[in-house]
Amino acid sequence: MKITTLSRGTATLAALGLVELGFSVLAARLADRETTYPLYLAWYLAMGAIWLVASYHVTSNPAHARADLRLVVVVAVALRVPFLWTDPLLSDDIFRYVWDGRVQHAGINPYLYAPEAQELAFLRDGHEQNFAGINNKDIPTIYPPFMQMAFFAATAVSTSVSWMKLFFVLADLALLFVLMQLLGALGLNPVRALIYAWSPLVVVEVAGSGHNDALAVLCLMAALSAIVQNRQSLSMFLLTLSGMGKIVGFTLTPLWLRSLSPRALPVMPLVTVLLALPYASAGSLAFRGLTQYGLRWRGNDGLFHILYYLTGSLDTAKIVVGAFLVIMVLVLVLLKANPLRSSYLTLGAILLLTTTVHPWYLLWIAPFLAIYASPAWLYLSLSVALAYHSAYLATPGQPWEDLIAVKLLEYVPFFVLALGGLWRERGALRAFIGLNSPP
């Protein structure tokens, strides 16, 4: 009887996977933020509907067989294939990755010059398409040293955009296996990794646009897996790689401190220095790009939009956000919250409070949903695709502007679902942050 039930469950997952794959093929053909965006969005949401059903299936039926785990992996790979060979028409960040790699292969520190600098003019010859695709050519790179090393490694093989996308898809699939291991260590069925593996957000933003967050998030989840297994020095090494891949990884460092012995503490500064040394010739110039990003970018913001409206000042709103995040992290440290739960909560708060929420930023929360299956975050993982409306509606050459009505559709249901969870738990914060799920 048990075998029949499991077989039926496997058949259900297989059917859902096939349907989502069909929608994936259609979405991949239309993934363009400027021309076919409405049609793409329709198929993307269709993928999302199937994903939500499959996610419910694996969380409500915990006794899945090993065959289901293999199915999750096979479908995950299949979902990514249609997007791998498409042009990155939702985001152009990947052109900067290729450019930074080529700059390094020319023996030049990527932090020294912006792409449009005359010193780099010779790199445009024969690579006009790559140069044309780079956004904000007047700003030097914003990516930290470990990510620069990844660009260098990838472009040592090929300078094609397709290869760069595949490079980060491999990191994305490695993350899937790390997540399965972590779920097993937590006493959860690894089949729950489907929530990450079949997520339309992950499929589109990594396989479709090639976003490098996949590598930094891989390092973060590997660090969490290591700390769960009490491998402290390895965990700090991996957390440092995450932070040197994308700065957000470093914001989680205090959450680790109560779980570490003194001998593990020097790992982060040591690894940080070693990774930074090859780029040390840039000095303070290494921070120019990141500084400009912090000063100039704002878009698709959630709670920050409200803070800005209430304070009337971007600087004041940023100070409020910074103070809140510092206090929150200190409280979590004082409460001795474990790194896994507190990282989930902190990353969620950052996403809700930051000045800019590009769809791919939610890649940082995506793997946590396999552990803490929050309906609110599952919804936002889909609705964040609405953020591309500003590019679709923009006049060529003009800044993108968010429509308030679209942002309300994107965010209001998220907060309704979050508050609904609080109400069902009669005010227990556990519902909002997902701590009602083990562990």
KOLNUSE-57949 format. One line per 8 residues: number of its first residue (from 1); their letters; for each residue z negated, x, y negated of C-alpha. Coordinates in pm, whole numbers, plus 50000, padded with zeros to 5 digits. Last residue first. Layout:
% residues N
NUM) a) Z,X,Y; ...;
***
This chain:
% residues 439
439) ppsnlgif) 48744,51414,47702; 48836,51144,47763; 48975,50874,47538; 48743,50700,47291; 48774,51014,47080; 49102,50891,46933; 49022,50968,46571; 49021,50606,46463;
431) arlagrer) 48850,50463,46767; 48573,50725,46769; 48475,50635,46413; 48275,50346,46554; 48272,50061,46307; 48255,49774,46550; 48474,49944,46812; 48731,49668,46776;
423) wlgglalv) 48698,49700,46399; 48762,50075,46400; 49069,50029,46617; 49197,49767,46377; 49138,50012,46093; 49372,50261,46260; 49630,49994,46344; 49623,49862,45988;
415) ffpvyell) 49638,50218,45857; 49952,50293,46057; 50100,49953,45973; 50070,50045,45602; 50232,50389,45634; 50603,50360,45708; 50662,50010,45584; 50471,50095,45267;
407) kvaildew) 50678,50412,45230; 50996,50204,45255; 50881,49962,44984; 50778,50253,44761; 51127,50401,44770; 51110,50779,44788; 51325,50981,44550; 51557,51269,44636;
399) pqgptaly) 51657,51491,44347; 52017,51463,44219; 52317,51677,44314; 52475,51404,44523; 52310,51066,44442; 52026,51002,44682; 52021,50697,44910; 52064,50883,45239;
391) ashyalav) 51838,51171,45135; 51558,50931,45033; 51604,50727,45351; 51515,51031,45562; 51148,50937,45533; 51211,50634,45755; 51190,50874,46049; 50814,50875,45982;
383) slslylwa) 50804,50528,46139; 50832,50667,46491; 50551,50922,46498; 50365,50689,46262; 50347,50424,46535; 50217,50664,46798; 49967,50787,46541; 49826,50438,46490;
375) psayialf) 49834,50352,46861; 49614,50658,46932; 49676,50805,47276; 49421,51086,47253; 49524,51332,47525; 49903,51287,47535; 49877,51210,47164; 49754,51564,47104;
367) paiwllyw) 50102,51695,47185; 50256,51505,46888; 50006,51597,46614; 50172,51920,46506; 50520,51779,46564; 50423,51536,46289; 50543,51793,46035; 50893,51732,46170;
359) phvtttll) 50918,51405,45979; 50861,51577,45643; 50526,51489,45495; 50478,51654,45156; 50177,51646,44923; 49925,51665,45207; 49654,51405,45262; 49767,51212,45571;
351) liagltly) 49911,51515,45748; 49606,51727,45667; 49372,51455,45795; 49561,51433,46124; 49552,51811,46161; 49177,51805,46107; 49114,51525,46359; 49322,51683,46632;
343) ssrlpnak) 49171,52025,46567; 48821,51870,46581; 48887,51714,46919; 49020,52032,47080; 48791,52277,46902; 48469,52109,47020; 48259,51940,46754; 47949,52146,46686;
335) llvlvlvm) 47830,51894,46426; 47796,52179,46177; 48153,52290,46245; 48284,51935,46209; 48092,51896,45883; 48234,52224,45751; 48588,52113,45842; 48540,51784,45659;
327) ivlfagvv) 48394,51954,45352; 48689,52193,45329; 48937,51909,45381; 48775,51696,45110; 48764,51981,44860; 49131,52063,44914; 49235,51700,44879; 49034,51656,44560;
319) ikatdlsg) 49178,51979,44418; 49531,51867,44504; 49474,51534,44327; 49347,51717,44020; 49654,51944,44015; 49897,51657,44060; 49736,51462,43776; 49723,51089,43708;
311) tlyylihf) 49395,51073,43898; 49438,50732,44061; 49816,50752,44111; 49792,51108,44241; 49520,51006,44482; 49729,50713,44605; 50035,50933,44665; 49810,51187,44836;
303) lgdngrwr) 49714,50917,45085; 50068,50914,45223; 50321,51163,45090; 50691,51107,45159; 50774,51383,44911; 50626,51661,44702; 50752,52015,44675; 50745,52236,44365;
295) lgyqtlgr) 50409,52410,44347; 50325,52457,44715; 50682,52555,44800; 50693,52801,44514; 50376,52966,44641; 50517,52990,44994; 50831,53156,44866; 50649,53405,44648;
287) falsgasa) 50385,53502,44907; 50565,53806,45051; 50611,53936,44698; 50243,54037,44706; 50333,54343,44910; 50695,54340,45028; 50654,54681,45194; 50395,54526,45428;
279) yplallvt) 50662,54352,45637; 50629,54563,45954; 50250,54569,45902; 50197,54191,45897; 50195,54144,46274; 49950,54430,46329; 49726,54314,46044; 49709,53958,46178;
271) vlpmvpla) 49642,54082,46532; 49340,54285,46415; 49207,54014,46185; 49228,53753,46465; 49093,53963,46752; 48783,54086,46568; 48590,53763,46652; 48628,53774,47033;
263) rpslsrlw) 48348,54030,47085; 48102,53818,46885; 48119,53527,47135; 48328,53228,47039; 48287,52851,47072; 48093,52811,46748; 48374,52984,46558; 48670,52782,46687;
255) lptltfgv) 48662,52506,46426; 48655,52769,46153; 49007,52883,46260; 49179,52545,46221; 49324,52620,45877; 49488,52930,46026; 49735,52723,46226; 49853,52554,45906;
247) ikgmgslt) 50002,52886,45798; 50299,52851,46035; 50399,53134,46269; 50125,53374,46167; 49881,53087,46208; 50012,53006,46556; 50011,53374,46654; 49651,53394,46532;
239) llfmslsq) 49559,53094,46748; 49717,53271,47045; 49509,53587,46995; 49195,53381,46932; 49247,53191,47259; 49312,53512,47450; 48985,53654,47319; 48794,53340,47416;
231) rnqviasl) 48913,53266,47767; 48655,52990,47810; 48898,52771,48011; 48891,52509,47734; 48939,52800,47492; 49256,52906,47673; 49406,52556,47672; 49331,52529,47301;
223) aamlclva) 49504,52861,47235; 49804,52748,47445; 49814,52431,47235; 49817,52637,46916; 50077,52886,47043; 50309,52601,47143; 50247,52440,46803; 50371,52758,46631;
215) ladnhgsg) 50681,52773,46854; 50770,52405,46818; 50720,52428,46440; 51049,52619,46438; 51258,52309,46380; 51584,52310,46572; 51730,52003,46402; 51847,51803,46701;
207) avevvvlp) 51662,51972,46988; 51341,52020,46786; 51330,51735,46536; 51526,51487,46747; 51353,51534,47083; 51006,51574,46931; 51031,51259,46720; 51197,51067,47003;
199) swayilar) 50886,51137,47214; 50985,51179,47579; 50800,51508,47637; 50500,51434,47416; 50395,51100,47560; 50535,51217,47895; 50251,51473,47899; 50048,51182,48039;
191) vpnlglag) 50194,51281,48376; 49942,51567,48370; 49673,51318,48483; 49353,51387,48294; 49062,51599,48418; 49057,51816,48107; 49195,52116,48298; 49478,51896,48427;
183) llqmlvfl) 49564,51785,48074; 49566,52147,47960; 49803,52249,48237; 50039,51964,48153; 50020,52063,47785; 50110,52422,47867; 50409,52293,48065; 50528,52079,47774;
175) laldalvf) 50472,52366,47530; 50712,52575,47737; 50964,52293,47689; 50921,52314,47310; 50944,52694,47315; 51271,52662,47508; 51382,52403,47254; 51308,52664,46987;
167) flkmwsvs) 51558,52911,47132; 51804,52631,47207; 51818,52544,46838; 51874,52909,46746; 52149,52925,47006; 52324,52623,46857; 52293,52766,46505; 52488,53074,46608;
159) tsvataaf) 52362,53421,46517; 52337,53532,46879; 52117,53750,47101; 51953,53969,46835; 51950,53653,46623; 51677,53506,46844; 51456,53815,46838; 51478,53855,46460;
151) famqmfpp) 51406,53486,46404; 51103,53514,46634; 50986,53820,46443; 51014,53623,46123; 50801,53352,46284; 50534,53611,46357; 50556,53739,46000; 50504,53414,45806;
143) yitpidkn) 50789,53184,45694; 50832,53099,45325; 51155,53291,45268; 51263,53376,44918; 51357,53093,44677; 51684,53078,44483; 51882,52964,44787; 51686,52640,44793;
135) nigafnqe) 51865,52506,45101; 52075,52724,45329; 52387,52554,45468; 52629,52739,45243; 52498,53073,45368; 52553,52983,45732; 52899,52847,45661; 52995,53158,45462;
127) hgdrlfal) 52904,53393,45745; 53209,53619,45745; 53094,53785,45425; 52762,53632,45320; 52558,53933,45431; 52728,54153,45169; 52575,53940,44891; 52220,54034,44996;
119) eqaepayl) 52138,54263,44702; 52307,54009,44473; 52024,53765,44539; 52140,53418,44649; 51942,53437,44974; 51615,53516,44789; 51505,53878,44812; 51204,54085,44911;
111) ypnigahq) 51039,53868,45176; 51317,53919,45431; 51254,54298,45444; 51597,54455,45484; 51724,54657,45782; 52046,54458,45821; 51895,54311,46139; 51615,54178,45919;
103) vrgdwvyr) 51856,53996,45689; 52033,53852,45993; 51708,53702,46121; 51626,53556,45781; 51973,53401,45764; 51947,53243,46109; 51611,53087,46023; 51743,52979,45681;
95) fiddsllp) 52028,52793,45849; 51770,52617,46066; 51615,52447,45764; 51921,52225,45715; 51768,51895,45822; 51911,51563,45943; 52265,51696,45990; 52184,51977,46233;
87) dtwlfpvr) 52528,51981,46401; 52523,51844,46754; 52518,52053,47072; 52146,52042,47133; 52112,51673,47052; 52278,51542,47370; 52080,51793,47584; 51731,51706,47459;
79) lavavvvv) 51691,51379,47647; 51805,51544,47972; 51533,51810,47950; 51262,51548,47901; 51412,51331,48176; 51384,51617,48425; 51030,51706,48314; 50895,51349,48335;
71) lrldarah) 51065,51303,48671; 50894,51612,48810; 50560,51467,48701; 50644,51130,48855; 50711,51301,49188; 50361,51451,49163; 50224,51096,49191; 50074,50876,48921;
63) apnstvhy) 49723,50736,48952; 49642,50683,48582; 49829,50354,48542; 49740,50234,48190; 49815,50570,48028; 50141,50631,48214; 50277,50280,48155; 50171,50264,47793;
55) savlwiag) 50363,50585,47725; 50667,50445,47908; 50659,50129,47697; 50616,50333,47378; 50904,50561,47476; 51130,50261,47540; 51059,50128,47190; 51104,50474,47041;
47) malywaly) 51449,50521,47189; 51544,50189,47029; 51390,50318,46707; 51620,50619,46722; 51915,50393,46800; 51852,50186,46485; 51777,50495,46276; 52110,50651,46373;
39) lpytterd) 52292,50339,46260; 52110,50344,45925; 52165,50724,45888; 52542,50727,45940; 52642,50904,45617; 52375,51118,45448; 52089,51168,45696; 52323,51232,45991;
31) alraalvs) 52219,51179,46353; 52498,50942,46461; 52626,51100,46784; 52273,51206,46879; 52149,50847,46847; 52405,50720,47099; 52320,50988,47356; 51948,50930,47302;
23) fglevlgl) 51990,50554,47354; 52133,50625,47696; 51855,50871,47770; 51599,50608,47672; 51752,50370,47925; 51755,50633,48198; 51393,50730,48132; 51278,50369,48142;
15) aaltatgr) 51448,50319,48477; 51298,50638,48617; 50953,50542,48491; 50974,50202,48661; 51099,50360,48984; 50807,50602,48980; 50561,50317,48929; 50716,50124,49217;
7) slttikm) 50686,50431,49432; 50321,50466,49332; 50250,50105,49421; 50435,50133,49752; 50247,50453,49839; 49914,50285,49768; 50000,50000,50000;
***
